[in-house]
Amino acid sequence: MSDRSAPRYTLIGTGIIALVVAVAAVLARPAHSEAESSAARPANTLQSLAELDGKAPSRRQLNIQNWTTAEGARVLFVEARELPMFDLRVTFAAGSSQDGNTPGLATLTNAMLNEGVAGKDVTAIAEGFEGLGADFGNGSYRDMAVASLRSLSAKDKREPALKLFAEVTGKPTFPEDALKRIKNQLLAGFEYEKQNPGKIAGKALFSKLYGDHPYAQPSDGSAESVPGISLEQLRAFHAKAYAAGNAVIALVGDLSREEAEAVAAQVSATLPKGPALAKPAQPVEPKAGVTHIDFPSKQTHLMLAELGIDRQDPDWPALSLGNQILGGGAFGTRLMSEVREKRGLTYGVYSVFSPMQVRGPFMINLQTRAELSEGTLKLVQDILADYLKSGPTQQELDDAKRELAGSFPLSNASNASIVGQLGAIGFYNLPLTWLEDFMQQSQALTVEQVKTAMNKHLAADKLVIVTVGPKVPQKPLPAPTDKPSEQPLGVPEH
Amino acid sequence: MNALARRAAGLLLSTLCLPLVAFAADVQPTHEFILDNGLKVVVREDHRAPVVVSQIWYKVGSSYETPGQTGLSHALEHMMFKGSAKIGPGEASRILRDLGAEENAFTSDDYTAYYQVLARDRLPVALELEADRLASLRLPADEFAREIEVIKEERRLRTDDQPSAKAFELFRAMAFPASGYHTPTIGWMADLERMKVEELRHWYESWYAPNNATLVVVGDVTADEVKGLAQKYFGSIPKRAVPPAKLPLELAEPGQRLLTLHVRTQLPSLIYGFNVPSLATAKDPRTVHALRLISALLDGGYSARMPARLERGQELVAGASSSYNAFTRGDSLFLLSATPNVQKQKTLADVEKGVWQLLDELKTTPPSAEELERVRAQVIAGLVYDRDSISSQATTIGQLETVGLSWKLIDSELDELKRVTPEDVQNAARTYFTRERLSVAHVLPEESAHE
């Protein structure tokens, strides 16, 4: 009864309601707080906490099986018999970093997959999936393009759904009228983005951070690049980028190994033949500095970035843990504590490393009322500089490790989350034991190792900064709460 | 609950031959009980992974608020993270974070809810923390002074600087002339500016009682386990009288209303809303199920009528959607929205014409058997897919309970829906898709203002 994603390629959120009803229904999301606050905190009177034995919790054990199809697609499979359904996710190295001189080509190709196959137009395809209760999904990003299917596992549902999925993914016909329509929708999407200061900031940031590198372009392309893209370009892109050798097939659900092999073989055999595409080149270091874009909003959006790491980088566990303490999205991170809790300057502030095929960004993202934007920017820069200089405290590191161990069981609780993990492991060519390895490596890290890794990849004076908002006279920041910061209560362990 | 509308909308056909496979897996055992202090507890077992979600739902939200005090429920939600008897401000979040839990809260017209997702052995901590802030919230004035600034930033981020959200906020205010649904959940900025922590204390004392809450636990637990824990942590919190809560009832036929807005956008868009009942207020539930079916026919998938005809066939819109939430405490709205295909020089007037064609067709022509069969297939599959997420199962249960319905509806609604006939669909369309029930918004780019 809750939302499940509609199996349709929505380019601009299908108008106002799709955008707004979602917000209205769960308005008021993170009412959250910080960490090292204070107040008259009594000693630990939480009985339940004292009773925890401090061991890492148990988790669902995954038996990841893998093999390669005759055509060279890598397959990862987890058998999960509890629910009579399965999830199939095929990931191609067919994102916008393969666009070449035609930004938007990868997105258009992906969006056109379900617009026509031999004997079926777009509506017939949609009726085919929906008549079986199956959800088809597609999406295109910087590194990857994805086609996915969720279906009931009973043979009379599974087989026709798979047949249609294989055709759509491997043998799309790319009808001309659909291309025109989807281009128009993309163009409408570009217009729509112009009202959104966060979007504007994000686009400018990637452009400044990546310069001439393909990651600089938005995945969807631009109003200049999209209209000229031809059917021939789509067909050529599909032939090389949707080739079996360039695909990773992730499967989770109510299937035997034999059935899973048959599913993978069918999907793989229908794809064009060909090898994996080469990764894009590594980006070159950008020029640090601030870019301001004037925009008539109430808030100013602030984005700060540097080049981060690629997915193979051995420093990933240290950087991930280091970032978790700095601004990893939860409450009690340094950024959240200083910017939101102690000063009430923002609704949300977070930092993130996005490891990609080649060096992805490290980003800090927040927004605040325009008249405090300069002071807030300075504050955020100071927090980062201080963190790089002193590193995490032992307490922060211990807490972060407990958090990571405690959250591990959540990461593979549903078929949807497992299929996502398998897709990433396959796509970035990580070992099958990657999740376990990551956990072990993280738990072994020292304060010094985290600090060293952070400083190896980040520097306080290398930030590429974009601000989007109105030019208004600036005010000084309010004083932070003056309550003494106490050692956190902590969770018993060891 | 849009997906419920979509999924459950089918099944009008009388022969409902559920494929065996759809229910091959046993339905999860679900238990309910009520503590002596009135706290209702629903437990659904899902033993696939050693994790659990705990949610507590309070029967209070923005539709309970009065003019001048809008945004109270949501502001109180924020302050629920600012300390109670056993813990200081922000400390609960830190404890839960260090346990690897995901936690958050959300507020809507009809409810305020708090949740934690965590490894099963940590459930007692979540419940003890939740019980503590129900029993003994501190509400420190200095914390409120900073938190209200955060809430204003939230409003700027999600509404004031989002032209579409701003338009929809004003549209709702117009479409609900009589009920508390008029009020935006986050509150009007003028009310946030003058909100006092004393008002929050009064709000908390009025509504945060065990007998006004539902605790929902889904995951790798048993009913006995949860019963013991609920009794241990919540059992001693006394029952308290809560104010009478009146259902938000609307005028049936307020007359056509038109709102013309110029906002900072490049593309025009159209919003339609018809005043309709919900399952909680309808005299005949079949009319509500018919409306749910209509929503699925219009926008229940990429083969549904709005994408197939408006977006592709006529290329009238760049995007369009419909939604109907049947699971509200009071009367509801049947919503439609669309952005014209400006590349094809389509205007709002063209789009309105196209929308009315769809609505009028529903009045005159029964849906085809194939169409109904497709909706039915999605409903059946959706029942299985939804079980992949413990959080979505808990949310469904909590929401139904909080708007005055029963979680048991999940199991019985297939039967309810199959009673709906194609004639019911036509009757619902004729009754509800009228000008007297309609609110219209024309959301236009600012440049047009100078014309």
Interface residues (C-beta under 8 A of the other chain):
Chain A: M1 S2 D3 R4 A6 P7 R8 Y9 T10 L11 I12 G13 T14 G15 I16 I17 A18 L19 V20 V21 V23 A24 A25 V26 L27 A28 R29 P30 A31 H32 S33 E34 A35 E36 S37 S38 A39 A40 R41 P42 T45 L46 Q47 S48 L49 E51 L52 D53 P57 S58 R59 R60 A80 E82 L83 P84 M85 N114 V122 T123 A126 E127 F129 E130 G131 L132 G133 A134 D135 R150 S151 L152 S153 A154 D156 K157 R181 N184 Q185 L187 A188 G189 E191 Y192 K194 Q195 N196 P197 P296 S297 K298 Q299 A330 F331 G332 R340 E341 K342 R343 G344 L345 T346 Y347 G348 Q367 T368 R369 D399 R402 E403 L404 A405 G406 S407 F408 P409 L410 N412 A413 S414 N415 A416 T481 P488 L489 G490 V491
Chain B: M1 N2 A3 L4 R7 A8 P19 V21 A22 A24 A25 R48 A49 P50 V51 H74 E77 H78 M79 M80 F81 K82 G83 A85 K86 I87 G88 P89 G90 E91 A92 S93 R94 I95 R97 D98 L99 G100 A101 E102 N104 A105 F106 T107 S108 V117 L118 A119 R120 D121 R122 P124 V125 L127 E128 L129 R138 P140 D142 A145 R146 E147 I148 E149 V150 I151 K152 E153 E154 R156 L157 R158 D160 D161 Q162 P163 S164 A165 A167 F168 R172 P184 T185 I186 Y233 V263 R264 T265 Q266 L267 S269 L270 I271 D299 G300 G301 Y302 S303 P307 A308 E311 R312 E315 V317 A318 G319 A320 S321 S322 S323 N325 L335 L336 S337 A338 T339 N341 V342 Q343 K344 E370 E373 R374 A377 Q378 V379 I380 A381 G382 V384 Y385 D386 R387 D388 S389 I390 S391 S392 Q393 T395 T396 L400 I410 V443
